[in-house]
Every structure is written in structure tokens, then in C-alpha cells.
């Protein structure tokens, strides 16, 4: 039976403020709070709230037949918790339907998978823990930032215990193969791969409201008809996109949500089901390994990483950032860790691109890629100074690791000694309490006997007094 795997991404960029060269060393706050609050509220009202409400309605009306998957970056969750808690409430309601699977991804929505294995693992574990805390289940399937994937990344993800991973069905990788099958990682066959059908996905997320598109207007029955017309042996159709496409890229006035609501009924008429990624990788076997020697993504026509690392400015900023990754990874400073998450976000490098992709790029406060590079490097310069103040650069990583290991071992030893002292103190207090109880019990036993002796002595004293009086007479 043919099935549709529908997945949405939720990520919110952190807007940096104008940061001058002369701010370095004097101002350690890098963010435009107004822009961040405004943008998250705008996308919540125009997209997330109506879209999630629609998904909840579809799940309830289908009697559990409709399934969907979501992944949320840790950075986005932070912003939603602060500025748009109504979205968090809707996510919980969607989770309660039992029709939604939440996936793992890097906490920062950054590019650490291309730079530093330890940082990447730490990010993924942190976001996974957040998902389990919020929704009650640890993710089994992984989705990298912008669907970035390579054989090496796949092997790393498999080593972390994930059973499946989402990525792009790029033409230069698939060649004559179809994205409508389950594949597996060439480094570890236990990691199954679900490949995005970029045409069917982009028909909704990019072209739906374009009146010049030759398929406009697109109705649900026509869309499902395209899927039904595929060869019968092709079992899974992966439709992946950003959730903000519903309401932002494609305005609500285009009836995009009405189109979405009609999909389950049209699919049912054709015998087509909906499945979560875990259901797909559990039910379907891999047909072949996928060889991806170089990283690919779902961005631009090239489907590679050139939109983030395609020019010398981007590579300079990227290399400079991750040159201090080991030191940041060892740090326990909360502000350092948070700034690290925000500075890693991939959009910071995207703003520096000089590519002409044919799609207008909103650079925010920046007038040009050079402006974006200058502002980011000023902020990064201050951030590096703060990290160096904790871990000087004249100490190499091996020395630093050895020193920190020694400090950690000494700290652990001190903790053990403290625990031993606490145990002894508790034992001493227990012994004192027991001794006090014994004394109290002994006192209770002694008191009645003493009272009896006193009572026996009193009549004798009285008799003696009487005899004395008689003698006097």
C-alpha cells in the first residue's frame, strides 16, 4: 500500500543587531529584541497557529488515519516559550492526538555537522532531551539542518542510536533512481533514509499561489491524482517543507489550509495512507544503499552547502567560529553557551551569500553580503574575546583538555569526600538520636520506682513524729 510521509520544520532565526567595531570588548549583548519578538509573533499569528490548528482538526476528523511529523529547533522553542506560548499549547494538543511524531535535529539549527563532531552530538542530545521532556517520547528519527546529509554524517547519526534520517532526493545523487523508496546509509545499513520529493513538496510550499504556474489552481484531488499515477511499486512519497510555508510563503487567502484539509479524504479514495517516519522505516525495507560522498541539502538548485559556504567570506566566518568550538564545548558559562547556539544558526552564513539563486533573499538589516559579514565578524570578535578570557588561546586544546580533566577529577574526588563526610555526620546524628532515646526510656523506667520508695518513707516519718509528741507529753 502506498503511503504519504508528511513532515514540517519549525525554526525561527535570531536577529542580530547592528554591532560596531568599537562595541567589541564593551558590549556583550548581540540581539535585536524588538525584531525577534515582532518576527516570532508575526509568523505565529499568520502561520503556526492556524496551521497547527488545521493539523489538529485533520488528525481528529480522520480518526487517527492522518499522520504528520514535526521537528523544532531548540532556538525556535526558546523563542516560542517566551513570545508565543499559544503555539506551544497547540503542539501539545497535536501530540495528544497520537498522530504526530516529533523528530530530532541540531539545537541551534546550525552547521556543526560539517565542522565539529562533539558539538554536533551535544546539540542533538540536548534537542532530543527537550523533545522528550515536552512531548514524552525520545525521537527515533533525525533531521539535520536544511536536510544536510553525507555518508559521514549518516554514520555519525547512526552511532547516536537513530534508526532513520530525512534528507533530500537530489537528482545528482539519485540519478535514475526514485525518491519514493526507503534507502540506507552506506556507512551503516541500520540507518534508513527517507528522501524528499522536491517537486511535490515545492508544488505546495513554493508554487501553490502562483497564478502564472501552469498547474494553477491546484486542488487536492489533482494533487493526489499525481501521486496515484506513480508506478505502483513506489511505496512512499515524502513531502517535506517548512511549516511557515502555510501562511507566510503561501498566504492563507490562497486557501492553502483548505487544500491541506482535503488531502486525507482524497487520499483515502485512492487507497493511499499517511504514515510517520518511524512507521515507514519500521514497515518498509531498504532497497539499496545511498552513496553521498559530499554533503547535500534541500536549498537552491545545486542542493549542496554552497549557500552557506560558497564564498571566502562565509568560509572565513565559519572557520573562525568553529576554531573555538572545543573551548566553548568545555565551558559551563550559560551566557557563552546561549550565544554559541545563536551564532551557529545557519542563517547568519546565508545572509553572506553572493549566489544568485533566482529567489529573493531577505537579508534583514543588511544591505549586502559584505555588510552581513562585517557585522557578524564584529560580534564574533567580541565573543571570541570572552571565550579567550576563560580559556586562553596560548594553551592548546590538548593541554586544556588535560588541565580540565585534572580539575574535574579533583572536583569529583572532593565531591566524594563531601559525600563521605555527610554520611559520617548522618551516622553520628543517628547515634546521638538513638542514645537520647535510650536515656529517655531509662528515665521513664526509673521514675515510678523512685515514687514508690518516697511513698513508703512518708508514713514512717509521720509515725516518728507522733512518737516524739507522745514522749514530750
Protein Blocks (a to p, Z undefined) as FASTA:
>chain_A
ZZdddddddddddddddddfklgopaccfbdfklmmmmmmmmmmmmmmmmmmmmmmmmmm
nnomaccdddddfklmmmmmmmmmmlmmmmmmmmmnopaccddddfklpaklmmomklmm
mmmmmmmmmmmmmnopacfbdcdehhiacfklmmmmmmnopabdcddddfklnmmacfkb
ccddfkbmkbccddddfklmmmmmmmmmmmkbmkbccdfklmmmmmmmpcfklmbdcddd
dfklnoplmcfklommmmmmmmmmmmmmnopacddfklmmmmpccfbdcddfbacdfedj
kopaklmmmpmklmmmmmmmmmmmmmmmmpcbfklmmmmmmmmpmklmmmmpcbdehpac
dehjafbfklmmmmmmmmmmmmmmmmmmmmcfklcfklmmmmmmmmmmmmmmmmmmmmmm
mmmmmmmmmmmmmmmmmmmmmmmmmmmmmmmmmmmmmmmmmmmmmmmmmmmZZ
